[in-house]
Amino acid sequence: MLRRLALATAIAMGTLVAAPAAFAQGAAQDAASTNAPATQQTPEQIVQSIADQLANDIDGHRDELKHNQAKLINIIDEVFLPHFDVDYASILVLGQHAREATPEQRERFAKAFYNSITHRYAQGLLDYTRGRVKVLPFNGDLNEKRSVVRTQVLMDDGKSVSIDYAFRKSRTGDWKAYDVIIEGISYVTNYRNQVDAEIRKVGIDQLIKNLETQGENALKTMEQDSKGAQ
């Protein structure tokens, strides 16, 4: 079982991918005044800039953020969302059910899933410190459909966890992440399997309602059911 910091870092840096597009676009516009345009950054540079900005925003503010989750989640929104292809990733999580869902269902699912993820893992980011993430040099040519940035996250016991980020080029020409792979396990695939099982069990409307009303508890139930079925 990966420890909380690795999970929180990975979730924040790679799987806050289910946010509704309008929300993500708003965050991107707000960040545009302080960040270099994403079109000027390679995937490797994006991951490094996220790691650096996260350290800047958390260092010296842990006590305050520990008691102010809304502000912590706002940091996540500002640092990460501008760099993720939220539309594409949320469709991947829904899998075959994305074709069956109405636009309203897809939007509601995206927002509810995003909120559940952030509330569950946000506190884990308070353990994040500068230097925790080592971005490995990118090898090979950039592939516009899928390019992977590899990193190592240092744990408290001195061991490291491999966390990779899959990027694709968006229609606007900038690079966007859409998946995170922890020790070889894709979080998009992992959640897609859980979402698929839950939709088959209760239907997409009920799944969305569960995520909207139960939030992170609904995610825990899905994960427990998934483990029990293995």
N, C-alpha and C positions, 0 to 999 in steps of 0.2 A: 504494500500500500504506500503510495507516495505521500510524503509529508505535506502538511498544510501550506507551507510557503511555496513549494513547487506547484501545488494545485492552484493557489491563489495567483501566483505570478503568471502561470500558463493561462488560466481563465481570463485574467485581466488583459494579457497581451495577445491572446489569440482566440478566445471564444466568447467575447462580448460581441458576438456576431449576429445576434438575433434582434438587435434594436431596429425599430421601424426606420425606414429610409428618411422620412422627414426629420426625425429627431437627429439622426446622424448627420444629415446635411446641415442642420442648424449648428451642431457642434463644430463641424468642419469650417463653417463660415466664421464662427467666433474665434477659432484657433488660427485662422488665416493671417490675422494681424500680428501674431507673435511668432509663428512658425514659418520656416521657409516653405515655399510651395512644394507639395508632394511630388510634382513632376520633376523637380530637380534632385530628388533623392532616389537612390537605388534601394531595393528591399533591405540589404544589409545596413545601409545608413538609417533607414526608418526604424529598424529594431534597436539600433544603438541609440538613436535620439529618444526613443520611448524610454529605454532603460535610464538614460541620463536625466530626462525630465521627471520621471517618476521619483528618482532619488532626490532631486531638487525640491519637489513638492512635499515629500514626506519627511525628510531630514529636519529635525528641530520642531516638528509639529505633531509628533506621535501622541502626546498626551491629549492635545486638543482633538485630534481626529479619532482617538479611541472613544471619545464621548460624543462625537458628532458624525454619525454615519452618513448623514445627508451630504456633508461637505466632502467626506471620503469618496462617496460615489460620484460627486461632481468632478473630483479630480480624475477619476477613471474616465468619465465622459469626455473631458477636455483633452486628456493625454492620448487615449486610445482610439476613440470612435472615428476621428478623421481619417484613420489609416486602414479601415476595414471595409470590405465589400459586403455590407450587411444584407443586401438583397440576395446576392448569390449564396451566401452562407446559410441564410435562413431557409432557402429553398432546398439546399443540400440536407439540412437537418430534417426537414419534413419528408424528404425523399419522394417516393411515388405519391404520397398524399398531397403534395404541393399541386399536382395536376387536378386533384379532386376538390381541393379547397377553393372557396370563393376569395376574391381579393380582400374582402373584409376579414375573413377567417385568417388569411395569411398575415394580415396586418396585426390582428389581435394576438395571434400566436407569437409573432415576433416580439411584440412589446412585452407580453407576459413572460415569455421565456427569458428575455433579456433582464427584466427586473428580478426574476428568480435567481438567475446566475449571479448578478452583482451583489444582491443582498446576502447570498450564501457565502461568497468568497471574499468580499471586500475587506473584512477585518484581518484576513490573513496577510494582506499587503502591508500591514503595519510592521511586520517583521522584515520587510524588504529594506536593504541598505545598499549604498553605492558599492559596486563591484560584485554584487551577487550574480549578475548576469554577464557572462563572457561570450561575446558574439564572435563566432569562428569565421575565418576568412572564407569568402564565397569562391567556390571553384566552378569552372565551366562557364558556358554562355547563358545569359538570361533567356528563359523561355516565357513568352507572354502569357501562355495558358497556365503554367505552373513552374514556379521557381521557389526553391526551399532554402531558407536561412537557418543555419544550425547554431544552437547556443548551448552553453553549459551553465546550469544554475547551481551555485555553491550552497550546500546545506550547512546547518549548525555543526554537524559532526565532522565536517571537512570533506565529505563525499560530494559528488556532483551528479546532477540529473540531466540527461539529454532532453532538450526541448527544441523542437524544430517548428518553423512557421512557414506555411505555404502561401505564396503570393501569386496573384494574377494581375495582368494589366487591365485597367478599367476602360470603359468607352471614352473617357476623357483623357486617357493617356498616362495617368498616374498609377503607381503600384498600390494594390490593396491586398491585405492579408485576408484569408478566408478560413484557415484551419490551423490548428496547433496539434503537434504530435509529441506526446510525452512518452519517452522510452518506447517508441515504436507504436504507440496506441493513439489513433486519431480521435480527437474529441468530437469532431463532426460525425464520424462513423459511430462512435460510442453512443452519443445522444440520439442519433438517427435510429439506431436499433431500439433504444428505450422508447422513443416517441412512437415508432411503428407499433411496438407491442402494446403501448397504452391506447393508441387510437383503435387498434383492433379489439381491445378490451372494452373501452367505454365510449369510443367515438371522438371525433375531433372537437366537437363543440364542448363536450364534457371535459376533455383534456384542457382546453383553453380556460374553461371556468375554474378548473382545479388550480391551474397556474396563476390565474388572476386572484383567486381568493385565498389559496394556501401558500403560494409562492414557493419558497425553498423547501417547505415540507412536502409539497407535491413532487419536487425533484428527488428528495430522499426516498419517497415511496416508490417512484419509478425505478431508482437504482436498486433498492432492496428487492423489488419484484424481479428485476433483471438478474440479479445474483442468484435468487432462489430458483430461477428457471434453468440455470446452468448446471 
